[in-house]
Amino acid sequence: MRDHYSRHMTDGHLDIALIRYQSDASSREAMAAGSGPCIHHMGFEVDDLHDSVRDLERRGCEIISDPGVIPVKLRVPGGTIAELAPRGHFRLDPR
């Protein structure tokens, strides 16, 4: 179960998300940037999600999303939080 609400603004390539975690949220993802308002993470779309995640893990990144959750959130060495999504994940539905 997701522990946040989000609203996205996208042109199909760039996604800007406003996220509000529930007050009782305790997932690793929710707590990753600390409590209170902040820039939580930056996101990237990739051609092959599985290969990209595996490559970043080999480079010392820590996966902080629950298993199976997409986009995949990770902490890079130094502490910055990022997310990876498959290309087209944020594309607008043309209907």
C-alpha positions in Angstrom: 0.0 0.0 0.0 1.3 3.4 -0.9 1.8 5.9 1.9 1.6 9.1 0.0 -0.5 11.2 -2.4 1.1 12.7 -5.5 0.1 15.0 -8.3 2.2 15.0 -11.5 2.8 17.6 -14.2 4.4 16.1 -17.3 5.0 16.7 -20.9 5.7 13.0 -21.4 9.5 13.4 -20.9 9.9 15.5 -17.8 7.8 14.8 -14.7 7.4 17.3 -11.8 5.7 15.7 -8.8 4.3 17.1 -5.6 4.2 14.5 -2.9 2.7 14.5 0.5 3.5 11.5 2.7 0.8 10.6 5.3 1.6 11.7 8.8 2.0 8.1 10.0 4.1 7.0 7.0 7.1 4.9 8.1 8.4 3.2 4.9 12.0 3.6 4.0 11.0 5.7 1.0 8.9 8.1 3.1 11.7 8.5 5.7 14.6 8.7 3.3 14.8 12.5 3.1 13.9 13.1 6.7 10.8 14.7 8.1 9.3 18.0 7.0 9.0 19.7 3.6 12.0 19.1 1.3 13.1 18.3 -2.2 12.7 14.6 -1.8 14.2 13.1 -4.9 14.9 13.5 -8.6 13.6 11.1 -11.2 14.9 9.6 -14.4 13.3 7.4 -17.1 15.4 4.6 -18.4 15.2 2.2 -21.3 15.8 -0.9 -19.2 14.7 -0.5 -15.6 16.1 -3.9 -14.4 19.5 -3.4 -15.9 19.7 0.2 -14.7 18.8 -0.7 -11.1 21.3 -3.6 -11.1 24.1 -1.3 -12.5 23.4 1.3 -9.9 23.5 -1.3 -7.1 26.9 -2.4 -8.3 28.0 1.2 -8.0 27.0 1.4 -4.4 23.4 2.7 -4.6 20.9 1.5 -2.0 17.4 0.6 -3.1 14.9 2.2 -0.7 11.7 1.3 -2.4 9.7 -1.7 -1.3 10.2 -4.7 -3.6 8.1 -4.5 -6.7 7.3 -0.8 -6.5 7.8 1.3 -9.6 9.3 3.8 -9.9 12.3 2.4 -8.0 13.7 4.9 -5.4 17.3 4.6 -4.4 19.9 6.5 -2.4 23.1 7.2 -4.3 26.5 7.4 -2.5 26.5 10.7 -0.7 22.9 10.5 0.2 20.9 12.0 -2.7 17.7 10.2 -3.4 16.7 9.4 -7.0 14.1 7.3 -8.7 14.1 5.3 -11.9 11.1 4.6 -14.0 10.7 2.7 -17.3 10.7 5.1 -20.4 7.2 6.3 -21.0 6.0 5.7 -17.4 4.9 9.3 -17.0 3.5 9.7 -20.6 0.1 11.3 -20.7 -2.8 9.2 -21.8 -3.9 10.7 -25.1 -7.6 10.0 -24.5 
